[in-house]
Amino acid sequence: RPSRVRVPSETEHRYKMVLQKVLLFTIPVLISFCLFYYNKQLNGLPIRGAQIPEHLLHHPIDVIPNMLSETVGDELMDLIKKMKDFPTNTNDLQFYKTKHEHIGEAVPIGADGKCSHPYLIPSQSKKECVLPGRIDIARHFMLSGGVEGIKEGYDDLVSRVQSFGRYMFNVSEFPVVDRLFASDGFQNAAKRVCPANKQVLDPFQFNFIMQVPGQTVATHVDAVYFWGATRFHVPQWLLAVMVYSGLFQEKFIDQIQVVGYVHRWENKQNPKDGAFVYWSDNDREQYVTATPLLGNVVDGSKTVHAALIYRPEVKAPKLDKSQTNILRYMGDDKWQLLANGEPTRDYTTNDLRISIVYRARCFASKEEVDRFHADRPEDEIGLENIISKLKDDLVKTKGKSRASVDALPRLDLALLLMDTYIKYPMPPHAVVPYNYCMLSTLVPQLKPVMDLICS
């Protein structure tokens, strides 16, 4: 006689479904806590709060409403539209040249013209794969989920952090920007932000940052300048390691930065939409709304800061890091997002979060300004000297053996340096301060499970 097959009841079926959902949530969370705890033990990261070193805390910041006048705001918007094309900020090297694009981690690019490693992008020659200049920013954002602690997969996070922009180092060729540096507002703010013994200003750069809905500016310090080591000498992530380490402070060059908002929208329902975030101490973060024409004045190379996601309810458009992605002005306040020349998304000017960032270095005298611009070979620190000093510190103070440090491939060394020295704050209010949706990228075997949770 055939045996009877027991059919589960409706209650049992529901119980199994609930149990499955609970397991699908708790497994990655537990793994995340284990990974984060390991990371904490390895690198001294706090689970809550921040661990920014003392020399990067307690620096002044000025918030000045209407720092940009209506007329200046209109002129800047006209200049933006005239520039027309804004590539992603991962491609900032097309606006300047650096002596060392990488520290030795470069590998040949794939036959398909892409870089398979999640942290590498095509070099300027398109023949190699290298770390992006600001991999320190992107990597921390992907692993932590940013200030908000969002839980998303690799492709979505890479798209969120690839804002658009242009960098200009010939300030005097743009009269409206030249006037910004000469304005009373900037000059007076500089007296408060620059050290008292370094009141001679050297305007050197401005750039526009364009964000489409769903994008953000992740936690970072700005491009750091040292005597003999700048973005024109070595990758910017290495400059961030240098300033965080505190080993090169005698060569540090102070600067003043203004972040001014050129867009004209104002989100009164959510004042923190796209807000500026900064850390003056380790106990809490502070916010400044992205109010039109407002200016934040700070030394961004020694104050950790970020922006909240602009219009967080919107998913950022997918941006392949190996493609050429450009935000292009089409006229009549219309913009188009292009991927390898193909249109993928349309926007209006009012859809965009637009800011201008303009910077000046602080020197003690005009003679110091002249010496800096001379860029004398004898003043250059040198890439290998920087690496050597950091490796020595890993051995002397961080518990690493000389043999293990010297044996590291340069990509592994780069990641170790960032993990050891750069302590960007973890999400201050997230229940799980780790983006567990990145686990499928870091541990591919978990992808089937993580896709159920994070898709």
ZAMARGU-4260 file (C-alpha; in steps of 0.2 Angstrom, whole numbers, plus 5000, padded with zeros to 4 digits):
<rodrens>
0) 5000/5000/5000 | 5008/5017/4995 | 5013/5028/5010 | 5004/5044/5013 | 5013/5060/5010
5) 5010/5073/5024 | 5006/5090/5016 | 5012/5105/5027 | 4998/5115/5034 | 4995/5134/5030
10) 5002/5139/5047 | 5018/5128/5045 | 5021/5136/5027 | 5019/5153/5034 | 5031/5149/5049
15) 5044/5142/5036 | 5043/5158/5026 | 5045/5169/5041 | 5060/5159/5047 | 5068/5160/5030
20) 5066/5179/5030 | 5073/5180/5047 | 5088/5169/5042 | 5091/5179/5026 | 5092/5195/5037
25) 5102/5188/5052 | 5115/5178/5043 | 5123/5193/5033 | 5121/5204/5049 | 5130/5192/5059
30) 5144/5190/5046 | 5145/5209/5045 | 5147/5211/5064 | 5161/5198/5063 | 5169/5206/5049
35) 5168/5223/5057 | 5174/5217/5073 | 5189/5209/5065 | 5192/5226/5056 | 5190/5235/5072
40) 5203/5224/5081 | 5215/5225/5066 | 5214/5244/5063 | 5207/5251/5079 | 5191/5257/5071
45) 5176/5261/5083 | 5159/5254/5081 | 5151/5270/5086 | 5158/5288/5084 | 5174/5293/5075
50) 5192/5291/5078 | 5199/5305/5069 | 5217/5310/5075 | 5219/5325/5086 | 5228/5336/5073
55) 5213/5334/5061 | 5200/5341/5074 | 5194/5357/5081 | 5198/5368/5066 | 5187/5383/5062
60) 5173/5383/5050 | 5163/5399/5044 | 5145/5397/5037 | 5141/5413/5027 | 5123/5415/5020
65) 5123/5424/5003 | 5141/5423/5001 | 5138/5422/4983 | 5127/5436/4977 | 5113/5434/4965
70) 5123/5441/4951 | 5138/5430/4954 | 5127/5415/4955 | 5120/5419/4938 | 5137/5422/4931
75) 5143/5405/4938 | 5128/5396/4931 | 5132/5404/4914 | 5150/5398/4915 | 5144/5381/4919
80) 5133/5380/4904 | 5147/5387/4893 | 5159/5373/4899 | 5145/5361/4894 | 5154/5344/4898
85) 5157/5337/4915 | 5165/5320/4917 | 5164/5310/4932 | 5176/5315/4946 | 5185/5298/4945
90) 5193/5305/4929 | 5200/5321/4936 | 5217/5317/4929 | 5211/5323/4912 | 5212/5341/4920
95) 5230/5340/4926 | 5245/5328/4925 | 5253/5319/4940 | 5271/5312/4940 | 5265/5296/4948
100) 5248/5290/4943 | 5250/5275/4954 | 5262/5268/4967 | 5266/5252/4957 | 5249/5243/4958
105) 5245/5244/4939 | 5240/5229/4930 | 5236/5227/4911 | 5219/5231/4907 | 5207/5217/4901
110) 5204/5213/4883 | 5187/5220/4884 | 5194/5237/4890 | 5188/5235/4908 | 5195/5232/4925
115) 5189/5217/4933 | 5195/5221/4951 | 5182/5231/4960 | 5195/5244/4966 | 5204/5247/4950
120) 5199/5259/4935 | 5207/5262/4918 | 5222/5273/4918 | 5224/5289/4908 | 5232/5279/4894
125) 5218/5266/4894 | 5231/5252/4894 | 5232/5248/4913 | 5221/5247/4928 | 5226/5257/4943
130) 5218/5263/4959 | 5207/5279/4957 | 5215/5295/4964 | 5202/5295/4978 | 5200/5276/4981
135) 5201/5281/5000 | 5184/5289/4998 | 5176/5277/4987 | 5181/5261/4997 | 5176/5268/5013
140) 5159/5273/5006 | 5156/5256/4999 | 5161/5247/5015 | 5152/5258/5027 | 5137/5264/5017
145) 5142/5282/5020 | 5135/5294/5033 | 5118/5287/5031 | 5124/5269/5032 | 5115/5263/5017
150) 5114/5245/5012 | 5117/5243/4993 | 5128/5232/4982 | 5143/5237/4973 | 5136/5244/4956
155) 5123/5255/4965 | 5136/5262/4977 | 5149/5266/4963 | 5136/5275/4954 | 5131/5286/4969
160) 5148/5292/4972 | 5153/5296/4954 | 5148/5314/4954 | 5152/5325/4939 | 5164/5340/4939
165) 5178/5350/4931 | 5194/5356/4939 | 5202/5373/4934 | 5220/5378/4940 | 5221/5394/4930
170) 5210/5405/4941 | 5215/5421/4934 | 5208/5417/4917 | 5190/5417/4924 | 5185/5435/4930
175) 5170/5430/4940 | 5180/5418/4950 | 5195/5430/4952 | 5182/5442/4959 | 5177/5429/4972
180) 5195/5427/4978 | 5196/5446/4980 | 5179/5449/4988 | 5179/5455/5006 | 5169/5440/5011
185) 5183/5428/5006 | 5197/5439/5012 | 5189/5441/5030 | 5185/5422/5031 | 5203/5418/5026
190) 5209/5428/5041 | 5199/5417/5052 | 5203/5400/5044 | 5221/5402/5039 | 5233/5402/5054
195) 5238/5419/5061 | 5256/5417/5055 | 5250/5412/5037 | 5240/5426/5031 | 5247/5427/5013
200) 5234/5419/5001 | 5239/5410/4985 | 5223/5406/4975 | 5226/5390/4965 | 5210/5381/4960
205) 5192/5380/4958 | 5180/5367/4953 | 5162/5363/4950 | 5153/5348/4957 | 5138/5342/4949
210) 5127/5329/4956 | 5112/5320/4949 | 5098/5314/4960 | 5103/5299/4971 | 5122/5304/4971
215) 5133/5310/4986 | 5150/5317/4990 | 5157/5304/5002 | 5167/5307/5018 | 5184/5313/5014
220) 5198/5326/5017 | 5202/5337/5002 | 5217/5336/4991 | 5231/5339/5003 | 5247/5349/4999
225) 5264/5347/5007 | 5280/5355/5003 | 5287/5343/4990 | 5271/5332/4988 | 5255/5337/4980
230) 5242/5330/4968 | 5255/5334/4954 | 5267/5322/4961 | 5258/5307/4969 | 5240/5300/4970
235) 5228/5309/4981 | 5224/5294/4991 | 5242/5293/4997 | 5241/5312/5002 | 5227/5307/5013
240) 5237/5293/5021 | 5251/5306/5024 | 5240/5319/5032 | 5231/5306/5043 | 5247/5298/5048
245) 5254/5314/5056 | 5272/5309/5050 | 5273/5323/5037 | 5266/5338/5047 | 5281/5349/5046
250) 5278/5349/5028 | 5259/5352/5028 | 5253/5367/5019 | 5237/5375/5026 | 5223/5381/5014
255) 5206/5389/5014 | 5191/5382/5004 | 5174/5389/5001 | 5160/5377/4996 | 5146/5388/4988
260) 5130/5382/4981 | 5125/5388/4964 | 5109/5378/4962 | 5093/5388/4966 | 5082/5375/4973
265) 5078/5373/4991 | 5070/5358/4999 | 5060/5365/5014 | 5052/5348/5017 | 5069/5340/5020
270) 5082/5353/5024 | 5096/5340/5026 | 5094/5335/5007 | 5111/5335/5001 | 5118/5344/5017
275) 5136/5348/5020 | 5142/5337/5035 | 5158/5339/5045 | 5167/5333/5060 | 5175/5346/5072
280) 5177/5333/5086 | 5174/5314/5087 | 5158/5315/5097 | 5146/5320/5084 | 5144/5326/5066
285) 5137/5343/5062 | 5127/5349/5047 | 5125/5364/5036 | 5110/5365/5023 | 5114/5366/5005
290) 5105/5383/5004 | 5107/5392/4987 | 5121/5405/4987 | 5127/5400/5005 | 5146/5397/5007
295) 5155/5385/5019 | 5173/5391/5023 | 5185/5378/5030 | 5202/5370/5028 | 5195/5354/5020
300) 5212/5346/5020 | 5212/5345/5039 | 5193/5344/5042 | 5184/5328/5038 | 5168/5332/5029
305) 5155/5325/5017 | 5138/5328/5010 | 5122/5318/5013 | 5114/5310/4998 | 5105/5322/4987
310) 5087/5316/4985 | 5090/5299/4993 | 5073/5293/4988 | 5080/5292/4970 | 5091/5278/4964
315) 5107/5285/4955 | 5109/5280/4937 | 5120/5265/4934 | 5138/5272/4930 | 5151/5258/4924
320) 5167/5264/4931 | 5176/5257/4915 | 5166/5268/4904 | 5167/5287/4899 | 5152/5295/4908
325) 5148/5313/4905 | 5135/5325/4910 | 5132/5337/4895 | 5123/5353/4894 | 5111/5353/4879
330) 5104/5370/4880 | 5088/5378/4886 | 5091/5371/4904 | 5092/5353/4898 | 5106/5341/4902
335) 5110/5323/4896 | 5119/5309/4904 | 5130/5300/4891 | 5139/5283/4893 | 5152/5281/4880
340) 5143/5294/4870 | 5126/5286/4871 | 5112/5296/4880 | 5105/5286/4895 | 5096/5299/4906
345) 5089/5317/4904 | 5089/5331/4917 | 5085/5349/4919 | 5096/5362/4928 | 5084/5362/4943
350) 5087/5343/4945 | 5105/5345/4949 | 5114/5349/4965 | 5128/5361/4959 | 5142/5368/4970
355) 5158/5378/4966 | 5173/5375/4977 | 5187/5387/4977 | 5203/5386/4986 | 5219/5396/4991
360) 5234/5391/5000 | 5240/5400/5016 | 5258/5405/5017 | 5268/5416/5029 | 5276/5427/5015
365) 5276/5431/4997 | 5293/5422/4997 | 5285/5406/5002 | 5273/5408/4988 | 5287/5410/4975
370) 5296/5395/4983 | 5281/5384/4982 | 5278/5388/4963 | 5296/5386/4959 | 5293/5367/4963
375) 5312/5364/4965 | 5318/5346/4963 | 5327/5347/4979 | 5311/5351/4988 | 5302/5335/4982
380) 5300/5322/4995 | 5299/5308/4981 | 5286/5293/4980 | 5298/5280/4986 | 5304/5291/5001
385) 5286/5293/5006 | 5282/5274/5005 | 5298/5270/5014 | 5294/5282/5029 | 5276/5274/5030
390) 5283/5257/5029 | 5295/5261/5043 | 5281/5267/5054 | 5271/5251/5050 | 5286/5241/5058
395) 5290/5253/5072 | 5272/5257/5079 | 5259/5246/5070 | 5266/5229/5074 | 5271/5224/5057
400) 5286/5214/5053 | 5299/5221/5040 | 5298/5205/5030 | 5279/5205/5028 | 5279/5223/5024
405) 5292/5222/5011 | 5285/5207/5003 | 5268/5215/5000 | 5262/5218/4982 | 5259/5236/4979
410) 5240/5235/4978 | 5240/5226/4995 | 5252/5239/5002 | 5241/5253/4996 | 5225/5245/5005
415) 5235/5241/5021 | 5241/5260/5021 | 5223/5266/5020 | 5216/5253/5032 | 5230/5258/5045
420) 5230/5276/5044 | 5214/5283/5037 | 5200/5283/5050 | 5185/5291/5041 | 5170/5290/5053
425) 5158/5276/5052 | 5139/5279/5050 | 5134/5288/5066 | 5116/5282/5067 | 5115/5265/5058
430) 5110/5250/5068 | 5123/5240/5058 | 5138/5252/5054 | 5144/5241/5040 | 5137/5239/5022
435) 5133/5220/5022 | 5127/5221/5004 | 5146/5223/4999 | 5149/5205/5005 | 5144/5198/4988
440) 5158/5207/4980 | 5171/5204/4994 | 5165/5185/4996 | 5157/5180/4979 | 5151/5163/4987
445) 5138/5174/4997 | 5131/5182/4981 | 5115/5170/4980 | 5110/5174/4998 | 5115/5193/4997
450) 5105/5195/4981 | 5089/5190/4989 | 5092/5204/5003 | 5100/5218/4993 | 5093/5218/4976
</rodrens>
